[in-house]
Amino acid sequence: MAKSKKQCIECKRLLKKDEIALCKKLLSEDTSDFMCLDCFAEYWGCSRADLEIKISEFKEQGCVLFV
């Protein structure tokens, strides 16, 4: 069975795996609400580049959500 594609709860854009992982990391691993980087940046009051940096840092730290 194929996985269903997740969409941003704000703009309905299909999400990439890193966007889903970031929402789980910063909100809760149990969350069912996901946002694209642009909407998530607006939500947090930061830039998309800031979130991309955090994704890189989490990957470097070996966070299993970003594998």
N, CA and C atoms as a LAMMPS dump frame, in Angstrom:
ITEM: TIMESTEP
0
ITEM: NUMBER OF ATOMS
201
ITEM: BOX BOUNDS ff ff ff
-5.0000000000000000e+02 5.0000000000000000e+02
-5.0000000000000000e+02 5.0000000000000000e+02
-5.0000000000000000e+02 5.0000000000000000e+02
ITEM: ATOMS id mol type element x y z
1 1 1 N 0.838 -1.173 0
2 1 2 C 0 0 0
3 1 3 C 0.889 1.245 0
4 2 1 N 0.609 2.19 -0.858
5 2 2 C 1.401 3.412 -0.968
6 2 3 C 1.057 4.378 0.163
7 3 1 N 2.058 5.119 0.614
8 3 2 C 1.817 6.128 1.631
9 3 3 C 1.019 7.276 1.022
10 4 1 N 0.1 7.829 1.806
11 4 2 C -0.632 8.989 1.314
12 4 3 C 0.273 10.208 1.418
13 5 1 N 0.156 11.088 0.468
14 5 2 C 0.97 12.297 0.45
15 5 3 C 0.415 13.293 1.456
16 6 1 N 1.311 13.922 2.214
17 6 2 C 0.894 14.916 3.191
18 6 3 C 0.938 16.302 2.557
19 7 1 N -0.002 17.137 2.974
20 7 2 C -0.113 18.497 2.451
21 7 3 C 0.053 19.502 3.578
22 8 1 N 0.51 20.686 3.213
23 8 2 C 0.594 21.805 4.146
24 8 3 C -0.83 22.171 4.585
25 9 1 N -1.021 22.358 5.885
26 9 2 C -2.357 22.694 6.381
27 9 3 C -2.761 24.122 6.017
28 10 1 N -1.794 24.946 5.62
29 10 2 C -2.089 26.327 5.252
30 10 3 C -2.334 26.496 3.753
31 11 1 N -1.363 26.081 2.938
32 11 2 C -1.438 26.353 1.487
33 11 3 C -1.765 25.12 0.647
34 12 1 N -1.831 23.951 1.278
35 12 2 C -2.194 22.672 0.632
36 12 3 C -1.139 22.127 -0.33
37 13 1 N 0.078 22.694 -0.312
38 13 2 C 1.159 22.196 -1.161
39 13 3 C 1.615 20.833 -0.646
40 14 1 N 1.978 19.929 -1.56
41 14 2 C 2.533 18.634 -1.155
42 14 3 C 3.874 18.862 -0.472
43 15 1 N 4.103 18.124 0.591
44 15 2 C 5.296 18.327 1.41
45 15 3 C 6.407 17.344 1.094
46 16 1 N 7.621 17.799 1.326
47 16 2 C 8.809 16.962 1.205
48 16 3 C 9.084 16.347 2.57
49 17 1 N 9.882 15.28 2.58
50 17 2 C 10.127 14.555 3.833
51 17 3 C 10.798 15.427 4.896
52 18 1 N 11.683 16.334 4.495
53 18 2 C 12.338 17.197 5.479
54 18 3 C 11.356 18.169 6.115
55 19 1 N 10.348 18.617 5.375
56 19 2 C 9.336 19.516 5.929
57 19 3 C 8.503 18.786 6.984
58 20 1 N 8.153 17.543 6.698
59 20 2 C 7.391 16.731 7.648
60 20 3 C 8.238 16.471 8.894
61 21 1 N 9.503 16.117 8.694
62 21 2 C 10.403 15.845 9.815
63 21 3 C 10.583 17.082 10.693
64 22 1 N 10.706 18.247 10.084
65 22 2 C 10.894 19.478 10.854
66 22 3 C 9.672 19.769 11.718
67 23 1 N 8.495 19.584 11.173
68 23 2 C 7.271 19.786 11.962
69 23 3 C 7.237 18.826 13.143
70 24 1 N 7.61 17.583 12.903
71 24 2 C 7.626 16.602 13.986
72 24 3 C 8.667 16.98 15.043
73 25 1 N 9.819 17.442 14.606
74 25 2 C 10.898 17.797 15.527
75 25 3 C 10.531 19.012 16.377
76 26 1 N 9.954 20.041 15.759
77 26 2 C 9.705 21.287 16.479
78 26 3 C 8.338 21.354 17.151
79 27 1 N 7.384 20.568 16.686
80 27 2 C 6.045 20.586 17.294
81 27 3 C 5.845 19.373 18.193
82 28 1 N 5.794 18.201 17.581
83 28 2 C 5.611 16.951 18.315
84 28 3 C 5.709 15.805 17.327
85 29 1 N 6.32 14.716 17.741
86 29 2 C 6.402 13.554 16.848
87 29 3 C 5.019 13 16.538
88 30 1 N 4.039 13.31 17.382
89 30 2 C 2.675 12.818 17.195
90 30 3 C 1.785 13.771 16.396
91 31 1 N 2.338 14.881 15.936
92 31 2 C 1.511 15.859 15.231
93 31 3 C 0.957 15.295 13.925
94 32 1 N -0.216 15.748 13.58
95 32 2 C -0.79 15.399 12.281
96 32 3 C -0.963 16.655 11.436
97 33 1 N -0.5 17.788 11.963
98 33 2 C -0.553 19.065 11.257
99 33 3 C 0.844 19.41 10.753
100 34 1 N 0.972 19.511 9.448
101 34 2 C 2.271 19.784 8.836
102 34 3 C 2.188 21.031 7.972
103 35 1 N 3.315 21.762 7.899
104 35 2 C 3.389 22.963 7.068
105 35 3 C 4.624 22.912 6.177
106 36 1 N 4.514 23.54 5.017
107 36 2 C 5.675 23.694 4.148
108 36 3 C 6.63 24.689 4.811
109 37 1 N 7.848 24.774 4.31
110 37 2 C 8.835 25.665 4.93
111 37 3 C 8.394 27.119 4.915
112 38 1 N 7.751 27.557 3.842
113 38 2 C 7.323 28.961 3.771
114 38 3 C 6.265 29.273 4.826
115 39 1 N 5.266 28.426 4.955
116 39 2 C 4.203 28.643 5.948
117 39 3 C 4.734 28.459 7.37
118 40 1 N 5.628 27.488 7.554
119 40 2 C 6.206 27.243 8.879
120 40 3 C 7.074 28.426 9.303
121 41 1 N 7.812 29 8.367
122 41 2 C 8.632 30.18 8.672
123 41 3 C 7.741 31.339 9.107
124 42 1 N 6.642 31.529 8.417
125 42 2 C 5.705 32.591 8.801
126 42 3 C 5.14 32.316 10.195
127 43 1 N 4.784 31.076 10.468
128 43 2 C 4.246 30.671 11.768
129 43 3 C 5.241 30.989 12.894
130 44 1 N 6.531 30.686 12.672
131 44 2 C 7.558 30.896 13.689
132 44 3 C 8.132 32.304 13.676
133 45 1 N 7.815 33.103 12.645
134 45 2 C 8.351 34.456 12.566
135 45 3 C 9.833 34.484 12.227
136 46 1 N 10.245 33.579 11.352
137 46 2 C 11.644 33.522 10.925
138 46 3 C 11.669 33.388 9.407
139 47 1 N 12.84 33.213 8.856
140 47 2 C 12.954 33.068 7.399
141 47 3 C 13.022 31.591 7.015
142 48 1 N 12.729 31.33 5.763
143 48 2 C 12.86 29.969 5.225
144 48 3 C 14.307 29.493 5.368
145 49 1 N 15.26 30.408 5.137
146 49 2 C 16.687 30.074 5.254
147 49 3 C 17.032 29.625 6.679
148 50 1 N 16.42 30.272 7.688
149 50 2 C 16.645 29.86 9.075
150 50 3 C 16.221 28.403 9.281
151 51 1 N 15.075 28.033 8.715
152 51 2 C 14.583 26.661 8.868
153 51 3 C 15.455 25.675 8.099
154 52 1 N 15.952 26.079 6.945
155 52 2 C 16.848 25.207 6.176
156 52 3 C 18.141 24.959 6.949
157 53 1 N 18.62 25.973 7.646
158 53 2 C 19.815 25.819 8.484
159 53 3 C 19.536 24.83 9.611
160 54 1 N 18.358 24.953 10.251
161 54 2 C 18 24.025 11.328
162 54 3 C 17.914 22.589 10.816
163 55 1 N 17.356 22.408 9.632
164 55 2 C 17.28 21.057 9.046
165 55 3 C 18.685 20.488 8.887
166 56 1 N 19.604 21.299 8.365
167 56 2 C 20.995 20.852 8.194
168 56 3 C 21.625 20.492 9.535
169 57 1 N 21.381 21.319 10.542
170 57 2 C 21.932 21.045 11.869
171 57 3 C 21.38 19.74 12.443
172 58 1 N 20.069 19.527 12.31
173 58 2 C 19.472 18.292 12.819
174 58 3 C 20.032 17.069 12.096
175 59 1 N 20.26 17.196 10.789
176 59 2 C 20.846 16.088 10.026
177 59 3 C 22.269 15.804 10.507
178 60 1 N 23.063 16.871 10.722
179 60 2 C 24.439 16.709 11.193
180 60 3 C 24.48 16.072 12.575
181 61 1 N 23.462 16.355 13.4
182 61 2 C 23.396 15.786 14.745
183 61 3 C 22.948 14.325 14.722
184 62 1 N 22.478 13.868 13.538
185 62 2 C 22.056 12.489 13.403
186 62 3 C 20.614 12.23 13.832
187 63 1 N 19.797 13.261 13.854
188 63 2 C 18.39 13.082 14.229
189 63 3 C 17.712 12.09 13.283
190 64 1 N 17.117 11.06 13.865
191 64 2 C 16.531 9.983 13.067
192 64 3 C 15.304 10.426 12.265
193 65 1 N 14.697 11.543 12.621
194 65 2 C 13.548 12.037 11.857
195 65 3 C 13.953 12.485 10.454
196 66 1 N 15.219 12.817 10.278
197 66 2 C 15.701 13.361 9.008
198 66 3 C 16.484 12.343 8.169
199 67 1 N 16.316 11.075 8.479
200 67 2 C 17.021 10.026 7.73
201 67 3 C 16.251 9.677 6.477
